[in-house]
Amino acid sequence: MSLRAEDGNGPKPRWRGLRDRPGRTRLRRRACAAGATAVAVLALAACSGGSDPDPAAPTVTAGAPNVPAGPLTAVGPHCPAGDPAGAQRPAESVAPADPAPAAPFLVDHGSQAAEEAQRNPARAQILAPLVNTPTAYPVGDWLRDVPGEVHKRASASRDTGTTATFMIYAIPHRDAAAGHSAGGLPNADAYRTFTRQVAGAIGDARAVIVLEPDSLGQMESLPADQQAERYALLNDAVGVYGALPNTSVYLDGANCGWMPAGAAPVIAERLLRAGVKNARGFAVNVSNYYRTEGEVARGEVVSALTGGTHFVVDTSRNGQGPADGFQDPWCNPPGRGLGIAPTTETGSPHADAFLWIKTPGASDGECGRGDPEAGAWWQQQAEELVRLAA
């Protein structure tokens, strides 16, 4: 995902998101789902690229409700996320700790697309699908008034009877693997204070929190002491946000391109250590382009390995699926389109919602091609996403 470069709240860090990782494990960049700057701002058939139809997802037979009985297999060519050997068995099922998110979701009239339409009225019509669609608000250390900005949207959700979506991106040692969004708050104490400021600003409002994309997918890039700190901070944040009466919390669940077969058990183990059983679940495909069907299929595998936890899918830019035959397909690939608009009607037992977590129209970065910097508004890309919407 990408944070926009700046707005009335000051400069924002650049966040591209978890990318596909070349090589044997694909672990050197960031998993294609969760995003890169801070705008971070992450099924029924397998992940498929381009406009080709997705192959049918594998049928899951349950020995207990929603728990696969046989080996967990990969779910498609773009989603090698299963456990072909069947070595990892599903974790014991537990009821989600947080409430399920409720539609409708808040349309943020202070979104990047809305601000662009206000600055350039001639663009208002083409940007209308972006302006009028609920999109997550990125919250991080770049904001001058964290409680004020969060409270503004929490209040709007109360006034309109909607659910606000927040993407939290401020953890220390952020983007340790790729460095494009490097930074975050300076230490653990500062992050704990930040967590409590955000929670206090949300209060009893209906909210979804997508908590720290990249944070689990990049764990191997941190030394042991920083890994321990990160797990502690994520568990603390899950506890604080989870104590709010109407908030659903989702940890980093990476994406279809994160690793080859066997990735599901790896991310599942990290989710369990981060406290996913005390949250609602995890978020997949954040700031990426993998098809909804494939990410749902993969999400069900990870869900089975974490005791039936639930998940959300970022569908903001996956209407045409991932780009095949394109260098660095996570970074501003051409020919992409908007995906399914936010909804809780997913047709999947553990997929709570499809959400727009990444801001459509915000650049993923320069990408070695002279594209706008990460998070900067890119009108050309925004128009293409609208034009090629699913």
TORZA-279473 format. One line per 8 residues: their letters; for each residue x, y, z of C-alpha. Coordinates in nm, 2 decimals. Example, Ala and Ser with C-alpha at 12.3 -4.5 7.8 and 13.67 -1.06 7.14 Angstrom:
BEGIN
as	1.23,-0.45,0.78  1.37,-0.11,0.71
//
This chain:
BEGIN
mslraedg	0.00,0.00,0.00  0.11,0.36,-0.02  0.06,0.66,0.19  0.01,0.98,0.01  0.30,1.21,0.03  0.13,1.49,0.23  -0.19,1.65,0.32  -0.32,1.90,0.58
ngpkprwr	-0.18,1.68,0.85  0.18,1.70,0.73  0.41,1.47,0.54  0.34,1.10,0.53  0.58,0.81,0.50  0.59,0.62,0.18  0.43,0.28,0.20  0.44,0.04,-0.09
glrdrpgr	0.33,-0.28,0.08  0.42,-0.64,0.10  0.55,-0.75,-0.23  0.61,-1.08,-0.40  0.96,-1.20,-0.31  1.18,-1.35,-0.58  1.39,-1.65,-0.51  1.33,-1.97,-0.32
trlrrrac	1.13,-1.83,-0.04  1.01,-1.50,-0.18  1.09,-1.36,0.16  1.33,-1.08,0.08  1.07,-0.82,-0.03  0.73,-0.78,0.12  0.44,-1.00,0.06  0.22,-0.87,-0.22
aagatava	-0.07,-0.81,0.00  0.01,-0.58,0.27  0.16,-0.26,0.15  0.43,-0.03,0.14  0.40,0.33,0.25  0.15,0.42,0.51  -0.17,0.51,0.33  -0.16,0.18,0.37
vlalaacs	-0.19,0.27,0.32  -0.32,-0.72,0.24  -1.28,-1.85,-0.18  -1.40,-2.01,-0.43  -1.13,-2.03,-0.68  -0.75,-1.98,-0.70  -0.56,-1.66,-0.74  -0.52,-1.60,-1.11
ggsdpdpa	-0.35,-1.32,-1.31  -0.46,-1.10,-1.59  -0.81,-1.15,-1.72  -0.79,-1.53,-1.74  -1.07,-1.71,-1.55  -0.97,-1.84,-1.21  -0.95,-2.21,-1.17  -1.20,-2.35,-0.93
aptvtaga	-1.10,-2.36,-0.57  -1.05,-2.69,-0.40  -1.34,-2.84,-0.21  -1.28,-2.85,0.17  -1.43,-3.13,0.36  -1.49,-3.06,0.72  -1.44,-3.31,0.99  -1.58,-3.05,1.23
pnvpagpl	-1.76,-2.73,1.13  -1.55,-2.53,0.89  -1.23,-2.73,0.98  -1.06,-2.91,0.69  -1.03,-3.28,0.75  -0.77,-3.37,0.48  -0.44,-3.22,0.38  -0.44,-2.85,0.32
tavgphcp	-0.33,-2.80,-0.04  -0.22,-2.50,-0.25  -0.51,-2.31,-0.39  -0.38,-2.21,-0.73  -0.08,-2.09,-0.94  -0.08,-1.74,-0.79  -0.17,-1.87,-0.44  0.08,-2.14,-0.34
agdpagaq	-0.03,-2.11,0.02  -0.13,-2.45,0.12  0.03,-2.74,0.30  0.06,-3.02,0.04  0.22,-3.26,0.28  -0.06,-3.23,0.53  0.19,-3.19,0.81  0.02,-2.89,0.97
rpaesvap	-0.32,-2.97,1.12  -0.58,-2.71,1.19  -0.57,-2.55,1.52  -0.85,-2.60,1.77  -1.15,-2.39,1.68  -1.23,-2.09,1.89  -1.50,-1.82,1.87  -1.36,-1.48,1.75
adpapaap	-1.30,-1.24,2.03  -1.42,-0.93,1.85  -1.76,-0.86,1.69  -1.81,-0.90,1.32  -1.80,-0.58,1.12  -2.13,-0.44,1.01  -2.22,-0.27,0.68  -2.25,-0.01,0.56
flvdhgsq	-1.90,0.13,0.58  -1.81,0.50,0.62  -1.75,0.71,0.31  -1.47,0.94,0.41  -1.53,1.29,0.27  -1.17,1.37,0.36  -1.02,1.09,0.15  -0.74,1.15,-0.09
aaeeaqrn	-0.98,1.11,-0.39  -1.23,1.35,-0.24  -0.97,1.61,-0.19  -0.85,1.57,-0.54  -1.20,1.61,-0.68  -1.25,1.92,-0.47  -0.92,2.07,-0.60  -1.00,1.99,-0.96
paraqila	-1.38,2.00,-1.02  -1.33,1.89,-1.38  -1.21,1.55,-1.25  -1.50,1.51,-1.01  -1.71,1.29,-1.25  -1.43,1.04,-1.33  -1.33,1.02,-0.96  -1.68,0.97,-0.84
plvntpta	-1.65,0.59,-0.80  -1.35,0.66,-0.57  -1.50,0.95,-0.38  -1.82,0.77,-0.31  -1.68,0.43,-0.20  -1.58,0.36,0.16  -1.20,0.35,0.19  -0.98,0.29,0.49
ypvgdwlr	-0.82,0.59,0.66  -0.45,0.54,0.72  -0.33,0.62,1.08  0.04,0.66,1.16  0.32,0.87,1.29  0.29,1.12,1.00  -0.03,1.26,1.14  0.00,1.58,1.34
dvpgevhk	-0.32,1.51,1.54  -0.37,1.14,1.56  -0.66,1.15,1.81  -0.83,1.44,1.63  -0.83,1.27,1.29  -0.94,0.93,1.42  -1.21,1.10,1.64  -1.34,1.29,1.33
rasasrdt	-1.41,0.97,1.15  -1.54,0.78,1.45  -1.79,1.06,1.51  -1.89,1.05,1.14  -1.96,0.68,1.17  -2.18,0.74,1.47  -2.37,1.02,1.30  -2.43,0.81,0.98
gttatfmi	-2.48,0.47,1.13  -2.18,0.33,0.95  -1.85,0.15,1.03  -1.53,0.34,1.00  -1.22,0.15,0.87  -0.87,0.24,0.99  -0.54,0.11,0.87  -0.28,0.14,1.15
yaiphrda	0.08,0.18,1.03  0.32,0.31,1.30  0.50,0.02,1.46  0.87,0.07,1.54  1.11,-0.06,1.28  0.84,-0.04,1.02  0.91,-0.18,0.67  1.23,-0.34,0.79
aaghsagg	1.26,-0.56,0.48  1.21,-0.31,0.19  1.28,0.02,0.36  1.05,0.22,0.13  0.83,0.31,0.43  1.10,0.28,0.69  1.03,0.45,1.02  0.74,0.42,1.26
lpnadayr	0.73,0.54,1.61  1.07,0.56,1.79  1.02,0.30,2.06  0.78,0.06,2.23  0.66,0.31,2.49  0.57,0.56,2.22  0.38,0.29,2.03  0.18,0.19,2.34
tftrqvag	0.08,0.55,2.39  -0.02,0.58,2.03  -0.23,0.27,2.05  -0.42,0.41,2.35  -0.47,0.75,2.18  -0.63,0.58,1.87  -0.85,0.35,2.09  -0.96,0.65,2.30
aigdarav	-1.06,0.84,1.99  -1.26,0.55,1.85  -1.45,0.48,2.18  -1.78,0.31,2.12  -1.80,0.39,1.75  -1.83,0.10,1.50  -1.49,0.04,1.36  -1.26,-0.20,1.17
ivlepdsl	-0.89,-0.19,1.24  -0.64,-0.33,1.00  -0.34,-0.36,1.23  0.01,-0.30,1.09  0.03,-0.45,0.74  0.38,-0.59,0.68  0.44,-0.64,1.05  0.42,-1.02,1.05
gqmeslpa	0.52,-1.08,0.68  0.85,-0.90,0.75  0.92,-1.06,1.09  1.22,-1.25,0.96  1.39,-0.92,0.88  1.42,-0.82,1.24  1.67,-0.94,1.50  1.55,-1.16,1.78
dqqaerya	1.50,-0.88,2.03  1.30,-0.67,1.79  1.09,-0.97,1.69  1.00,-1.02,2.06  0.92,-0.65,2.10  0.70,-0.66,1.79  0.50,-0.96,1.91  0.46,-0.79,2.25
llndavgv	0.34,-0.47,2.09  0.09,-0.65,1.86  -0.05,-0.85,2.15  -0.09,-0.53,2.35  -0.26,-0.35,2.06  -0.50,-0.64,2.00  -0.59,-0.63,2.37  -0.65,-0.25,2.37
ygalpnts	-0.84,-0.23,2.05  -1.02,-0.55,2.12  -1.15,-0.41,2.45  -1.35,-0.15,2.25  -1.72,-0.26,2.23  -1.77,-0.23,1.86  -1.43,-0.27,1.70  -1.31,-0.56,1.49
vyldganc	-0.93,-0.61,1.48  -0.74,-0.78,1.20  -0.37,-0.86,1.20  -0.14,-0.89,0.90  -0.21,-1.20,0.70  0.02,-1.13,0.40  -0.10,-1.24,0.05  -0.10,-1.49,-0.22
gwmpagaa	0.25,-1.40,-0.34  0.42,-1.39,-0.01  0.59,-1.73,-0.01  0.57,-2.07,-0.20  0.38,-2.37,-0.07  0.39,-2.39,0.31  0.34,-2.02,0.36  0.00,-2.07,0.53
pviaerll	0.15,-2.26,0.83  0.42,-1.99,0.86  0.19,-1.69,0.86  -0.05,-1.89,1.08  0.22,-1.95,1.34  0.30,-1.58,1.34  -0.06,-1.48,1.37  -0.10,-1.71,1.67
ragvknar	0.20,-1.56,1.84  0.07,-1.21,1.77  -0.26,-1.28,1.95  -0.50,-1.35,1.66  -0.72,-1.56,1.89  -0.79,-1.25,2.09  -0.87,-1.05,1.77  -1.13,-1.10,1.51
gfavnvsn	-0.87,-1.23,1.27  -0.64,-1.12,0.99  -0.63,-0.91,0.67  -0.50,-1.03,0.33  -0.41,-0.88,0.00  -0.35,-0.53,0.15  -0.22,-0.30,-0.12  -0.20,-0.58,-0.37
yyrtegev	-0.37,-0.71,-0.68  -0.44,-1.08,-0.62  -0.79,-1.19,-0.71  -1.05,-1.20,-0.44  -1.14,-1.57,-0.51  -0.78,-1.68,-0.45  -0.73,-1.47,-0.14  -1.05,-1.61,0.01
argevvsa	-0.94,-1.96,-0.07  -0.60,-1.89,0.09  -0.77,-1.71,0.38  -0.98,-2.02,0.46  -0.66,-2.23,0.48  -0.50,-1.98,0.72  -0.82,-1.96,0.92  -0.83,-2.34,0.96
ltggthfv	-0.47,-2.32,1.10  -0.56,-2.05,1.35  -0.87,-2.20,1.50  -1.13,-2.06,1.27  -1.03,-1.70,1.29  -1.20,-1.47,1.04  -1.04,-1.24,0.78  -1.10,-0.95,0.54
vdtsrngq	-0.97,-0.90,0.19  -0.84,-0.58,0.03  -1.03,-0.56,-0.30  -0.95,-0.20,-0.38  -0.73,-0.27,-0.69  -0.77,-0.64,-0.78  -1.05,-0.62,-1.04  -0.81,-0.74,-1.31
gpadgfqd	-0.60,-0.97,-1.09  -0.22,-0.96,-1.07  0.00,-0.85,-1.36  0.18,-1.14,-1.53  0.50,-1.10,-1.72  0.57,-0.76,-1.56  0.87,-0.67,-1.36  0.79,-0.60,-1.00
pwcnppgr	0.42,-0.66,-1.05  0.34,-0.52,-0.70  0.46,-0.18,-0.80  0.21,0.02,-1.02  0.14,-0.25,-1.27  -0.05,-0.12,-1.57  -0.39,-0.24,-1.67  -0.54,-0.29,-1.32
glgiaptt	-0.89,-0.21,-1.22  -1.10,-0.15,-0.91  -1.23,-0.46,-0.74  -1.55,-0.54,-0.55  -1.68,-0.25,-0.35  -1.68,-0.29,0.03  -1.94,-0.54,0.15  -2.00,-0.81,0.41
etgsphad	-2.17,-1.03,0.16  -1.87,-1.25,0.08  -2.02,-1.60,0.04  -1.74,-1.75,0.25  -1.78,-1.88,0.61  -1.47,-1.69,0.75  -1.44,-1.39,0.52  -1.61,-1.11,0.71
aflwiktp	-1.58,-0.84,0.45  -1.42,-0.72,0.13  -1.28,-0.38,0.20  -1.09,-0.10,0.02  -0.78,-0.08,0.24  -0.53,0.06,-0.01  -0.62,0.40,-0.15  -0.69,0.36,-0.52
gasdgecg	-0.51,0.63,-0.72  -0.22,0.66,-0.47  0.11,0.55,-0.63  0.30,0.25,-0.51  0.63,0.43,-0.56  0.87,0.54,-0.83  0.92,0.17,-0.92  1.24,0.24,-1.11
rgdpeaga	1.03,0.39,-1.39  0.99,0.75,-1.28  0.64,0.70,-1.14  0.51,0.94,-0.88  0.66,0.88,-0.53  0.49,0.63,-0.30  0.16,0.77,-0.18  0.14,1.06,-0.42
wwqqqaee	-0.18,1.10,-0.61  -0.16,0.97,-0.96  -0.45,1.08,-1.17  -0.36,0.87,-1.47  -0.36,0.55,-1.25  -0.68,0.65,-1.08  -0.86,0.69,-1.41  -0.73,0.36,-1.54
lvrlaa	-0.85,0.18,-1.22  -1.20,0.33,-1.27  -1.20,0.25,-1.64  -1.10,-0.11,-1.59  -1.31,-0.18,-1.28  -1.44,-0.53,-1.24
//
